[in-house]
Amino acid sequence: MAVEIRVPSVGESITEVFIGEWYVKEGDWVAADQDLVGLETDKATFDVPCPEGGTITSITKTAGETAEIDEVIAMLEPGPNPNGAGSESDGQKSTQATQDAPKSSAAPAPAPSGSPGGHPMPAAERLAGENNIIVSQVSGSGPGGRILKEDVQRALTTGQTADVAVAGARDERRVPMSPMRQTIARRLVEAQQGAALLTTFNECDMSAIKELRSEYQDYFVKKFNIKLGFMSFFVKATIDALNEFPALAAQVDGNQLIYRNYHDIGVAIGSGKGLIVPAIRSAERLSFAETEQTISDFAQRAKQNKIGLDELEGGTFTITNGGVYGSLLSTPIVNPPQSGVLGMHGIVDRPVAVDGQVVIRPMMYLALTYDHRVVDGREAVSFLVRIKQTIEDPTRLLLEV
């Protein structure tokens, strides 16, 4: 008996989702719990697993379309793998072969028939963009002529790209914004229009932390099975500064300000679908190791679209590290309804004056954007100075001075 693959409920306020990338195609046999498709909401992305082993007989919602909660998006015919036990689906084989097979001088197999101009899958769009190919002119072999990642790879290996228009030709295309991207855009505009945002800057010498990490990294990894990074120091320094200047974590509610006696520190993480900010709950109670483990877990699950909606709500203050992408200096935007965000940046060896001498030190610019309706300039500057002092002398964290 055929099984309906439906959009699962993902939260009380979510009524529809955006269909992202299908990981299988019609005719594929899939195993129980194998991910079928990536779905997006305005807050997060997640995968839909297969309820039991069987063959995908139809896909009723393609990538780029929207679907309501509990709507049928595919049909599955339960049954054993026709290729034999332990065999992978055709889609898995194709992907694995592309990633793992050694290069060969043998002539590649001819491309299956298909017509150009089909709807491209997200993975196909990314690969085409990386190779300056207009994806809509690649022949699609997926259901309904959809262009798969394998089609773009085949075009690259067979030389089909010689007949395909490259980027730079006067071409244009329209791609619908995903719910997450729409929400990011809306919230950024709301932050700019609904708050009096101001940014103050400072810089800190990272020498002490780098020496501390170098001295104790091996012991730390051996004991906790995770590396000691920079982020845990900044989380701890931020909590210390928030305890002294609580207005940076206050939130506006009408004509009232809400102060909390806990710190749910949001950490901005790139998920591939957009920037998400899961919150480290009660971060003031966590050790350095627990903080690093929490952040590492967020990063891994963000890549797998496994961050829950509840983990993205309720943060009291946000830290974002543009330095991992090479940023030297930026002005981060507050994540409403929060009142402050700390921006970390790249560590660069620069000449600085120390005790009347010019020396080379690893320096990082810090940026604090704050809501001036809630936070005075003196508090904001003092808050950032406090973080600078703690980072440059991390023993303060132990002595609480």
N, C-alpha and C positions, 0 to 999 in steps of 0.2 A: 504494500500500500504506500502510495506516494506521501512524502513528508513535506510540509510547507515550511520554508525558511522565512521567519518573520522578523521584523525589527523589534528588538527587545526594549523594554521600558528602561530608561536610563536616568530618570529623575522626575519628580512631580511636575516641574515647570517645563519639561521638554515635551513638545508635541510632534516634532518632525526632525528628521536627520538628513544629512547630505551624504549621498552615496559616493564614497571615495574610490579606492582601487579594489577591483576584484582580483583575488589571488588565484582564482580558478576560472575555467571557462566551461561552457556547455559541453557535455560529453566526458568531462574529467571524473575519474573515481577519486573520492576523498575519504580519508580515515576519520573516525570519530575524534572530535576535539580539534581537528585541523582547522586553522583560520580560513574562512571563506572570503570575507570582504571587510574592508575598513570603512567605518562610518564616522561621520563628524557631526558634532553639535556646535552650538555657539560657544561652548566652554572647553570641550575636550574631544579627543578622538579615541576610538576603541574598535576592537575586532569582534566579529561574530563567528563563533566556532561552529563546526558541523556537529549536529546532535548524535549522529551515528554514521557508520560507514555506508557508502552508497555512491551512486552516480548522479551528478548534476544534470538534470534533464532540461531545465530551462532557467534563464535569468530574466526576470521581468523588469528589473530596475537597473539601468546601466550607470556607469560612472558619470557624475555630474548632475544626476537627477536627484530630486528630493523624495522622501517617503515618510509616511506617517507612522507613529508608533503602532506596532502590531500589524502593519501592512505586510503582505506577502511579497518578498523580493526574489525568491528563487524556489525551485522545486527539486526535491531529492528522491530518487528511487533507491530504497535500501537494498543492499545486497553485497556479496563478496566481490573482491577485486577481480575483474575478468583477466587481469594480467598475472594473477597468481598471488599468493599470500606474501606480504612483505614488500610488494612492488609499490612504487610511487606513482602518483598521478602524472599524467602527461605534462601538466603545467609545472610540477615539481621537477620532473626530469629535465625539462627544457631549461629551467632556471639554473639547476645545479650544473648541468652540462656546460652552460655558458660561463658560469663562474669558476668551475674547477678543471675543466678539460684543458690539457696542454695545447699550446699552439701547434698547428700542423701545417705542412706545406701542401697537403692534399686539397683538391678542389672542393669547396663547400657544396652541400646539396642545393639543388635549385629551389628557389623560393616558391611556396605554394601560390596558387592563383589568388588574386584579390584585386580589389579596385581601390585606387587612391582616394583620399578625401573622407575616409571613415572617421568616426569619433575616436580620438586617441586616449589610451589609458594614461593615468598620471605618470607611471614609470616610463612609458614611451615618450611622453613629453619631456621629461627631465633628461633622458638620454639623448634625444634629438637636440635639445637646447645646448647640451654640453659639446655636441659635435657640429653645431651650426647647420642643422638640417631643418627644413620646414616639414614638420611631422605630418601635416595634412596631405603631403604629396607622396608619402610612403604607402605602399600597398598593404592593406590590412587583411590579416588572415583570421581574425577573431569573429565571433558571432555577429552577424549584421555588418560585416566589413570593418569592425573595430580594429584599431591599430594597437598591436601589443608591443611590449618591450622587445620581444623576440623578432618582430618585424623590422624594427629599427636596427637591431644588431645584425640581422641578415642583410639589410641594405648596406651596412658598413663593410661587412666581410665579402660580399659579392661584387662590390663596386657599383651597386645600383645608385649610389649617391651621385655618380657622374651625371645621371639623368634627372636628379632631384634638385630643385631650386634650393640654394643655400641662403641662410640668413644674410641680409645685406641687400637682397632684392627688395623692391618697394612693396612689401606684403604686410598685411596686418591680420590679426585674429582676435576674437573675443573669447575670454574664458570667464565663466561665472565665478564670483568670489565665494569661497566656502563660508559656511556659517561662522566658523572661528575667525576667519579673516575679517568678515563683516563686523563681528563683535569687537575685535581688536581696533578696527578703524573707528567704530562708534565711541568706544570708551576713551580712546586717545583724544578725540575731539571734545568729548564731555569733560575730560580732565582739564583741557586747555580753557574751555569756556565756563566751567562751573567752579573753578578754584583760582585763587590768586597765586600762581606759581612763580617761584623765584629760585635760582640756583646759586649756591656758593661753593667755592673751590678751595682745595688745599692740596698739599702733597705730603707723602710720608716716606721715610727711609725704611726700606724693607730688609736692611742688613740683619737686624736682630732675629727676625722670624726665619730668614733663610738659614742663618747659622743654627738656630734651634732645630729646624727641620733636618738639616744635614747631620746634626749630632745625634738626634734621637729617632731618625726615620726607620732604621733597621729594627730597633727595639719595638717601635710602635707597630710596624707591619707584623713582626713576629708575634706580638701579643694580641693584636686586634684584627689581623688579617686584612688590613686596609691601610692605604697610604695617608699620611698626615698632610693635608693640603693647606692652602691659604684661606679657603672659605670659612673653615671652622674658627680661625682666629678672628675673622671679621664678624662672624655671627656673635661670638663672645664679646668682642669689643663693642658691637652695636647694642647688645643687651645692657652692658655696663653703662653706655652713654644714655640709653633710654631710661634707665633707672634714675639717672641724675637729671635728665631733661625729658620728662614724660609727655610733654606736649607734642613731641615728634611722633608719638604713637596714638595720639588722641584722634577722634573722628567727630565730624560735625553731624548732628542730628537735629535739624530744625534750628532752634535757638539754644540748643544745648550741646555740650561737649561730652563725649563718652571716653572715660579713662578706664583702662583695664589693668588688673594686677597680674597679668600673664603676658607672655610674648610669643605670638605665633608668627614667626619670621618667614616671609615669603622669599623664595629663591628663584630667580628667573632662569629658566632652562629652555634651550632650543629643542623643539620636538620634531623638526622636519616639516610639521604642519603649521608651525607658527610658534611664537614665544608663549610659554605657559609659566605660571607662577604658583607652584604648589607650596603649601605652608608647612614649616617645621613646627608641629604643635608643642606648646610649652617648652620652647627651646631653652629656657633658662634652667630647666631641670636636667638637661642632657650633658654628658661629658663630651670631650673633644672627639673621642672615638665614636660615640653614638651620633654626634652631629655629622661626622664624615660618612658614616654608614647610611644615615638617612638621606643625605644629599646624593650619594652614589646610587642608592636604590631609586630615587626620583629620576636620575639621569637614565638609568637602564630601562625603567618602565616607561619613560617618555618615548624612547626609541621604539618600544613595542606597543605604544598606544594603550598603556595599561594604567594611566593615572586616572583615579576616580574623581568625579565631580566634587565630592565632599572635600577632597584634598586641595581643591583650588579656591575654596571659599573661606572667608573669615580671617585672612591675614591682617596683622596689625602694623607691619612695616615690611618694606621690601628691599632686598639687596640684589643688584644686577652686576654681572662681571663682563663688561664689554672687552676686557683685556684678552679673553680667550679667543676673540675674533681679530685681535690686533689693534683694537681701539686705543688711542693715546689719550683722548679727552672727549667727553660728550656731556650732554645735559639730559639725564634720564627724566622720564615723565612719571609723575605720581600715579599709582594704581588706585583709583577711587574705590571706596571712600577713605582710603588711607591718607595720611597727611605728610608722609615723607618717604623718600626712596634714596638709597645710597648707591652711587655708581662707582665700581672699581674699574681700573684700567690696566693697560699693559705695564710691566715692570721694565724700565729702561735704565741702563747705566748712564749716569749724567754727572758732570762736574758740579759739585756743591761746595759751599764754604763751611768748614767745620773747625772751630777754635782758631779762626784766622788763617786756615790753610785750605787750599783748593784740593779736594779729594774726589775720587770717583765712587759713587754709591748707587745701588739699585733703587731707583725712585719710582713711585707710583702716584699719579694724580688721582685725587678723590673728588667726587662731585656729590653734593647733597641738594636735591630739589625738594622743596617743602611748600606747604600751603600757608601763605602769609596771613590768611584769615585766622589760623590757629596758632601759628608759630611766629614769634618775633625774630627779627634779624639777629639780635644778640644771642638768643637761645640756639638758633640754627648754627651760627658761627662757633659758639662754644661747644655744641654737640660734635661738630666735625673736628674741632681741635682735640676734644677728649678722645675720639677714635684715633686720631694721629698719635697722641701721646701713648695710648695703650698699645698700638701696633709697634711703635718704635721702642717700647719698653714693656714687653708682654708679661713681665713678672708682676705688673700692676694687677693683672687678672687674678693672680694667686693671693696677693696681699689685700686686694680690694681697696686700693688707694688711688 
